[in-house]
Amino acid sequence: MANWFSRKPRRIEIPRLRSRGDDLVTTKVDLHEFTPDLMHFLGRAAYVQLTLFENLSRALASAPTTAAKTSISRAAEFSLAKHRRLVDEIQHAGGDAAALMEPSTADVDRFERATHGADWFETLVTCYVTAGFLDDFFARLAVGLPAEPARRVATIYAGESGEALLAALLEEAIGANPRLASRLAMWGRRLVGDTMLVSRESLQFGENHRSDEERIEPVFTELIAAHTRRMDLLGLTA
Amino acid sequence: MANWFSRKPRRIEIPRLRSRGDDLVTTKVDLHEFTPDLMHFLGRAAYVQLTLFENLSRALASAPTTAAKTSISRAAEFSLAKHRRLVDEIQHAGGDAAALMEPSTADVDRFERATHGADWFETLVTCYVTAGFLDDFFARLAVGLPAEPARRVATIYAGESGEALLAALLEEAIGANPRLASRLAMWGRRLVGDTMLVSRESLQFGENHRSDEERIEPVFTELIAAHTRRMDLLGLTA
């Protein structure tokens, strides 16, 4: 079983690749035991989404063609809409979005710097891989919110996503320059560690740390399986 | 009378400052004689708006506080919505947005580089000043489109704008650090030349260049007057 957070190195078994026909998101297990209170959840989720949007904006600004800009602007629009709906949810609950995002700036900004990418292609992989992982993660974490906001937040994460648009751009780039594949595969693997770390820092742990670690393991195993399928869609080894 | 495009240097008279109560946008004169055909107009307007959005994204990424990020993300959302509606208009007319934006990349990208700004404050002034000017410009140019698209494009430019949000952020920044005022006033003046140039490159001129120059002068005089009022709102001399 994968345990990315164990201090002792363990053998990590990445789940087998599945065929392209499989759903990208599986929702067998959730994280309801580790959901912070509503305001903390929303502030964190809103700031993470803003960072995912910033990554897309960076990819947009450095895109080599207007066709790529057109696709990325659409993906950016979906991400910004998610951020806006999370902020609306904060206001609905009587909170101050800026103040609630503040505690997340240190570690989310560090995540952003670590996943910046050396060029447009790597930034695009960052957008594709980290947004896929984190939207999936927050959707599973939202299950532990009170019923009404949980339902609305689920709708937000079930909304339109730029994933297919980004996958198409990446497939095209790799098709045009097959030598990109090994570099982007390596970059995709590097992203998993930082993305898991910023996810983990979003969890509210109890007293019994060891048993908590065991309980989150299956969720992260599924999140990594979804990541593997995302990479597989591009023809890259995760 | 202002003539920024004359080769011979002429004395430029900037219109007098007006009180804050005045409307920011005057629409006495338009540019209908110089409107390119619908597809060229929409491609250019969409690419310019995408660049205004990219500037806002850059200001968002480098914003010093989550409160500033919250304001700028709203402004970015309005700008992206304008871009999207212009792209929808292209699709409505059976055009290909990416292909129609392509001819604008060289000079609009040059405009973007020239108006980049040395830090967050200058980038914010760029967002405030160039979006105000260019949205005003394209609204006046749209008057020359066929009636139906002209009406819809007018609605797009009359839509929500981040101008007041950006002005509030800048007022706050200058209030907290009054020494910023002279540097930002100078930056605001420098932006006018590049913004007028990229506007002018959006016009379709006729055979009689000299008479065309005379006919566009009053429009640019009004656009500069609006710019002066925008700077005045910040307490800066234009």
Contacts between the chains, C-beta under 8 A, distances in Angstrom:
chain1	res1	chain2	res2	distance
A	47	B	66	7.2
A	50	B	60	7.9
A	50	B	69	6.4
A	50	B	73	6.3
A	53	B	73	7.5
A	54	B	57	6.9
A	54	B	60	6.4
A	54	B	61	4.8
A	57	B	54	6.9
A	57	B	57	3.3
A	57	B	58	7.6
A	57	B	60	7.2
A	57	B	61	6.9
A	57	B	76	7.9
A	58	B	57	7.6
A	58	B	61	7.1
A	60	B	50	7.9
A	60	B	54	6.4
A	60	B	57	7.2
A	61	B	54	4.8
A	61	B	57	6.8
A	61	B	58	7.1
A	65	B	98	7.1
A	66	B	47	7.1
A	66	B	97	7.7
A	66	B	98	4.3
A	66	B	99	7.5
A	66	B	101	4.3
A	66	B	102	5.1
A	66	B	105	6.4
A	67	B	98	3.9
A	69	B	50	6.4
A	69	B	98	7.4
A	69	B	101	7.5
A	70	B	87	7.2
A	70	B	97	5.5
A	70	B	98	4.8
A	70	B	101	7.7
A	73	B	50	6.3
A	73	B	53	7.5
A	73	B	80	6.9
A	73	B	83	6.5
A	73	B	84	7.7
A	76	B	57	7.9
A	76	B	80	6.8
A	77	B	80	5.6
A	77	B	84	6.3
A	80	B	73	6.9
A	80	B	76	6.8
A	80	B	77	5.6
A	80	B	80	6.5
A	83	B	73	6.6
A	84	B	73	7.7
A	84	B	77	6.3
A	87	B	70	7.2
A	97	B	66	7.7
A	97	B	70	5.6
A	98	B	65	7.1
A	98	B	66	4.3
A	98	B	67	4.0
A	98	B	69	7.4
A	98	B	70	4.8
A	99	B	66	7.5
A	101	B	66	4.3
A	101	B	69	7.5
A	101	B	70	7.7
A	102	B	66	5.1
A	105	B	66	6.4
